Amino acid sequence: MSEICILYCLTKREMTIYSVKKHISEYFGAFTNPSHGTIHPCMKKLLGYGFLNVNDILSEGGKKFSYYSITDKGRKYLCTLMLSDFSENPSVFLNEINIRIASMDALPQKEKENFIRHCLQALELYEVSTNNAINDEYSGMNDLQKEIARLSVKNTKMIAEFLSGVKV
């Protein structure tokens, strides 16, 4: 998820690592808030794969600032990440789908319809598997756990409804 957040932020303009962290908090704070200790190595990895460029600038006082930008290869990688399979872990799935939807405007126009279809399929699968767990008498879920799972299903239905109304 950090890679998507970083690459998305850099589609807007070139930034320092500090600026990327700040923008991730602004754009995705409701879903994730990775630390500098997560962002820095992730950006170094993306740089190593050629998904980012770095421009080092010295200030008048001699302090070095590194500005990162996304490459064409990085934009293609972002599309690949956006259309990749979602996590099967339910606690990760909802944050992951929200982050990807919030990043959808970084996709080329022709990929947005594929992305929406991909999300709707994942939401439907999540809903079916969660409902199966709720209705399975051998699942071991207590009544409180079942209610929480029902709320999660309700949330996925709202996300699917929202996505179905998005104009591309």
C-alpha positions, -999 to +999 in steps of 0.1 A: +000+000+000+029+024+007+041+020-029+007+031-042+006+061-019+041+072-027+037+068-064+003+086-064+018+116-045+046+119-070+022+120-099+012+154-086+047+169-085+083+162-075+087+161-037+112+154-009+107+124+013+093+147+040+068+162+015+057+127+004+051+117+041+030+149+046+010+144+014+003+107+023-011+119+056-033+145+038-045+122+010-047+089+028-047+097+065-082+081+070-068+047+057-031+046+065-003+067+080+031+051+073+061+063+092+092+079+077+109+045+086+085+028+061+085+055+034+122+061+032+132+025+024+102+021+001+113+051-019+149+039-021+136+005-034+114+023-060+144+044-070+165+013-074+139-003-098+138+029-119+103+039-109+116+072-094+142+098-103+161+118-077+174+153-082+198+164-055+200+202-049+224+220-025+209+250-007+229+282-003+239+270+031+252+237+017+224+215+028+214+187+003+178+183-006+167+153-026+136+158-048+119+127-061+098+123-092+080+094-109+093+080-141+072+066-170+082+032-158+069+042-124+035+053-138+032+019-155+041+002-123+015+022-104-011+010-130+000-026-124-003-022-086-037-006-089-050-036-110-032-063-090-051-087-067-063-074-034-052-089+000-072-118+012-068-105+048-101-088+056-085-061+078-062-051+050-087-054+022-109-025+031-081-001+036-064-013+005-095-008-017-101+026-002-065+037-009-067+024-045-100+042-051-086+074-037-057+070-062-079+062-092-074+096-108-037+087-114-048+060-139-050+067-176-086+071-187-087+038-206-076+019-174-103+034-151-131+012-163-110-019-159-101-007-124-137-001-114-146-036-127-117-051-108-128-034-076-165-044-080-155-080-085-132-079-054-160-063-033-185-089-044-161-118-035-154-102-001-192-098+005-199-135-004-171-149+017-180-127+047-216-137+044-206-174+042-186-170+074-215-152+091-240-180+081-217-209+088-229-224+121-194-240+126-175-208+121-172-201+158-183-165+154-202-151+184-231-127+179-210-096+183-185-108+158-213-116+133-227-080+138-193-065+131-189-087+100-224-075+088-212-039+092-182-047+071-205-062+044-227-031+046-196-010+041-185-030+010-220-025-004-217+013+000-183+013-016-196-008-045-226+016-049-203+045-049-180+030-075-209+020-097-219+057-099-184+070-107-183+086-142-151+078-162 
